[in-house]
């Protein structure tokens, strides 16, 4: 793929992926064809800050876990009222990394 497109993709989305995975993402983007690049760039990658805000506001309902595609954990969190609020508070500290990992998994499935 064109180096300018790869640089633009990374500039727009680097905060949505784990920092240690950025060289891997760059390498994968350089190797793929135009069609897969289009698919990768049109994916909806969740902003970790938005996921954190949702977690603070609606974490006891499991909305944050549903948002990043972890349906099973979302249901469990919903049924336990956020793990009796303990799980909800723990998620405030780990949900941003979970959102970045979820975005990375989504990216790797496409490419």
N, C-alpha and C positions, 0 to 999 in steps of 0.2 A: 504494500500500500504506500501511497505517497507520504513522504516524511512530514509535509505540512499538515495533512489531515490527522496523522498520528499525534503530532504535537498539539494541535487544536483539541483533539479528543481528550488528551491527558490534562491540558490546561483547564478544560471545562469540568472534568470529572475526577480529578485527582483526590479531592477531599472525600469522595464517596467510596473509596477503596482503601484497604490497609496499605500503609506506606511501604511495607516490605514487599508488597506484590506489584508495585508500579513497574519495576524493570521487566517482570514477567509479562505484564499487560502490554508494555511497549513492544516487546519481542513478538508476542502473538499478533498484535495489530500490524506489524511490519510484514508478517508472513502471510496474512489472509488476503483473499481476493476482495474485490470491490463490493460484491453482494453481501458477503459476511460482515464486512466493515459497516455497511449500511444497517444491517440487522443489529450489530453491536451498538452502533451510535443511536439507534432509535429506541433502545430498551429504556424502560423507566427505572432508573436507579434512585433509590430512596436517599434523601438527604439525612445524614445521621443527626443533625441538629433538630430537624423537624420530628424525627422519630423520638428523640429525647423529650421534646416538648409534649408530644402525644403521650409518652410514658408518664410524665409528671402529672398531666391532666387526667388521663384515662387509664393509667396503668393497672388499677385494681380490676378493670374490666377485661384486661388482656388485649386491648386494641393495639398496643405497640407490637405485640408478637404477631397478631394477624397482619399488621401492616408490612412486616418484613418477611411474610410468607411462612411463618412457623405456626401453622394452624393448630396442631396438637397442643403445643405449649400455650397458645392463646385460649383454647378451650379449658385447659387445666387451670390457668390463671383466672379465668372467668368464674369457674365453678368454686374456686377456693377464695374468691374475693382478693386476688393478688397474693395468695399464700398467706392469708391473714395479715396482709399488708407488709409482711416481712419481705416476700419475694418482690413486691412492687418497689420497695426501697432499694433492694439489691440491684434490680434492673436499672435504676437511675444511673448506676455506675458502669454497667456492662452493655447497655442496649446500643450505644453508639458503635462499639466494636462489632456487636452482633449484626447491626445493619450493614456495616462495611463488608463483613464476611458474606452476608447474604447477597450483596451486590456483586462481589467477586464470583460467587457460585453462579449467579445469573449470567455474568459475562462469559465465564468459561464454558457454560452450556451452549452459548450462541456461537462462539468461535471454535 
